[in-house]
Amino acid sequence: MAHRGGRQRGVGTLRSLLVLVVLALLLALFLLLVPLNRKLQFSRIWTGALQTTGEAGLLVFPGELNAEALGLTQNERDKVRKFLQENSPGVKRVEVWASQQDAYAALQPDSQLSMNVVVFMEDGTVLKPPTTPLTRKELADKLIVRLRRDLDAYNKAAVKGGVGKDVIITNVL
C-alpha cells in the first residue's frame, strides 16, 4: 500500500506542476497582449514591434490612436507633410504617438490628448521632445509648432556639431 500512495503522490505532483506551467503561459500571453499600465506603454512597444499598418512614409501614427482613429482629415495630414517637406529636408520619418486622457470616453474635438513626437533624421539623430498636451482639434497646428521647435533645436545642435549617429536630442522648451 505504501507503494501505491507514493505513486499517487508523484502523479499529483506532476499534475500540479503541469497546471502551474499552463498558468504561467497564460499569464505571459496576457501580459503581452494586454497593457497593464499605460505609463509603461506596453502597447506602444508591442504596436511598434509588430506594426502592420499600411501607413508609411514621412508622417506615421503607429499607436492605438492612428490617423483614422483620431479623425484626422486628409487636409490636416497634408498640412503637416507639406510643412515637413518645405522646412526639413533631413527628416526621415516622424512618428506621432497620441493617447487620450480619458480612454473610455468617445473622442470629441475638445477631448484632451497627450502627444509624443519622435523625429528620425537621415543622419541617425533621433529627436524626442517631452509629451505635449492638447485637444483633438489642435492636433495638426500643435504638431507643426512642436516640429518647428524640435527642428530649430536640431539645427542649433548641428551648428555646434552635436548631431549624428545615435544622438538623441530632447527639447524641453
PLY file of the C-alpha trace (Angstrom):
ply
format ascii 1.0
element vertex 173
property float x
property float y
property float z
element edge 172
property int vertex1
property int vertex2
end_header
0.00 0.00 0.00
2.80 2.37 0.69
3.97 1.84 -2.88
0.63 2.88 -4.37
0.46 6.01 -2.17
3.90 7.13 -3.38
2.82 6.75 -6.98
-0.34 8.79 -6.36
1.73 11.48 -4.74
4.03 11.58 -7.79
1.06 11.82 -10.17
-0.42 14.61 -8.05
2.88 16.49 -8.09
3.17 16.10 -11.87
-0.41 17.30 -12.30
0.24 20.33 -10.07
3.42 21.15 -11.99
1.54 20.93 -15.31
-1.19 23.27 -14.01
1.47 25.78 -12.87
3.17 25.70 -16.28
-0.17 26.28 -18.07
-1.00 29.16 -15.73
2.44 30.73 -16.29
1.98 30.51 -20.07
-1.47 32.11 -19.83
-0.08 34.91 -17.65
2.77 35.55 -20.11
0.30 35.66 -23.01
-1.94 38.05 -21.06
0.97 40.39 -20.27
1.99 40.50 -23.93
-1.46 41.23 -25.28
-3.00 43.49 -22.63
-1.15 46.61 -21.46
-1.43 46.75 -17.68
-0.03 50.20 -17.22
-0.39 52.94 -19.81
2.53 54.85 -18.28
4.81 51.96 -19.17
3.16 51.96 -22.59
3.43 48.25 -23.33
1.04 48.85 -26.20
3.47 51.32 -27.79
6.29 48.80 -27.69
4.06 45.97 -28.89
2.42 48.00 -31.65
5.76 49.38 -32.81
7.34 45.94 -32.93
4.52 44.40 -34.94
3.38 47.44 -36.88
1.34 46.25 -39.83
-0.40 49.47 -40.71
-0.36 50.40 -44.34
0.60 53.98 -43.50
4.20 54.55 -44.37
6.29 57.47 -45.37
7.25 60.71 -43.74
4.38 61.06 -41.22
3.26 57.96 -39.29
0.70 57.48 -36.49
1.67 54.00 -35.21
-0.10 53.96 -31.83
-3.59 52.87 -30.83
-4.85 56.28 -31.89
-3.75 56.28 -35.50
-4.71 58.99 -38.01
-8.08 57.37 -38.73
-8.94 56.85 -35.05
-8.02 60.47 -34.36
-10.28 61.58 -37.17
-7.53 63.50 -38.93
-8.67 64.76 -42.28
-6.50 64.41 -45.35
-6.09 68.20 -45.35
-4.67 68.13 -41.80
-2.22 65.36 -42.68
-1.23 67.14 -45.90
-0.66 70.38 -43.96
1.84 68.65 -41.65
3.51 66.75 -44.52
3.85 69.99 -46.52
5.48 71.69 -43.52
7.93 68.80 -43.18
8.80 68.75 -46.87
9.36 72.52 -47.02
11.17 73.07 -43.72
13.14 69.94 -43.00
14.90 68.19 -45.84
16.83 65.91 -43.44
13.79 64.31 -41.81
13.49 60.59 -42.49
10.32 59.81 -40.52
8.06 61.39 -37.90
6.13 59.12 -35.52
3.20 60.67 -33.66
2.08 58.67 -30.63
-1.21 60.06 -29.36
-3.19 58.91 -26.35
-6.48 60.13 -24.96
-6.56 61.32 -21.34
-9.91 59.62 -20.75
-9.50 56.35 -22.63
-13.12 55.33 -22.04
-14.76 58.49 -23.39
-15.65 58.96 -27.03
-13.16 61.06 -28.98
-14.54 64.57 -29.49
-12.92 67.74 -30.92
-12.38 69.01 -27.37
-11.06 65.68 -25.99
-7.82 66.03 -24.06
-4.89 64.19 -25.67
-1.22 63.68 -24.99
1.13 63.62 -27.96
4.64 62.21 -28.16
6.52 63.01 -31.34
9.64 61.10 -32.30
11.59 62.50 -35.26
14.13 60.32 -37.04
16.67 62.28 -39.06
18.58 60.91 -42.04
21.93 61.30 -40.23
20.79 58.93 -37.45
19.80 61.61 -34.92
16.58 60.98 -33.01
14.57 63.90 -31.63
12.42 63.01 -28.60
10.61 66.00 -27.15
8.53 65.80 -23.99
4.85 64.95 -24.11
2.63 67.73 -25.43
-0.89 68.17 -24.01
-3.55 69.31 -26.49
-7.10 68.82 -27.65
-8.08 66.86 -30.73
-8.96 69.96 -32.76
-5.49 71.47 -32.03
-3.60 68.38 -33.16
-2.35 69.48 -36.59
-1.42 73.01 -35.51
0.35 71.96 -32.30
2.15 69.19 -34.17
3.59 71.77 -36.55
4.59 74.03 -33.63
6.23 71.05 -31.87
8.09 70.04 -35.02
9.26 73.61 -35.66
10.73 73.83 -32.13
12.40 70.43 -32.41
13.90 71.14 -35.81
15.19 74.51 -34.56
16.88 72.70 -31.65
18.31 70.18 -34.11
19.68 72.94 -36.35
21.29 74.72 -33.38
22.90 71.46 -32.27
24.06 70.79 -35.85
25.85 74.15 -35.94
27.70 73.14 -32.77
28.48 69.68 -34.15
26.18 67.90 -31.71
24.26 65.70 -34.12
24.93 62.45 -35.87
24.54 58.75 -35.45
22.96 57.55 -32.19
22.46 61.08 -30.83
19.21 61.76 -29.03
18.10 65.37 -28.62
15.38 66.15 -26.12
13.97 69.64 -26.50
12.42 70.87 -23.27
11.32 74.32 -24.45
0 1
1 2
2 3
3 4
4 5
5 6
6 7
7 8
8 9
9 10
10 11
11 12
12 13
13 14
14 15
15 16
16 17
17 18
18 19
19 20
20 21
21 22
22 23
23 24
24 25
25 26
26 27
27 28
28 29
29 30
30 31
31 32
32 33
33 34
34 35
35 36
36 37
37 38
38 39
39 40
40 41
41 42
42 43
43 44
44 45
45 46
46 47
47 48
48 49
49 50
50 51
51 52
52 53
53 54
54 55
55 56
56 57
57 58
58 59
59 60
60 61
61 62
62 63
63 64
64 65
65 66
66 67
67 68
68 69
69 70
70 71
71 72
72 73
73 74
74 75
75 76
76 77
77 78
78 79
79 80
80 81
81 82
82 83
83 84
84 85
85 86
86 87
87 88
88 89
89 90
90 91
91 92
92 93
93 94
94 95
95 96
96 97
97 98
98 99
99 100
100 101
101 102
102 103
103 104
104 105
105 106
106 107
107 108
108 109
109 110
110 111
111 112
112 113
113 114
114 115
115 116
116 117
117 118
118 119
119 120
120 121
121 122
122 123
123 124
124 125
125 126
126 127
127 128
128 129
129 130
130 131
131 132
132 133
133 134
134 135
135 136
136 137
137 138
138 139
139 140
140 141
141 142
142 143
143 144
144 145
145 146
146 147
147 148
148 149
149 150
150 151
151 152
152 153
153 154
154 155
155 156
156 157
157 158
158 159
159 160
160 161
161 162
162 163
163 164
164 165
165 166
166 167
167 168
168 169
169 170
170 171
171 172
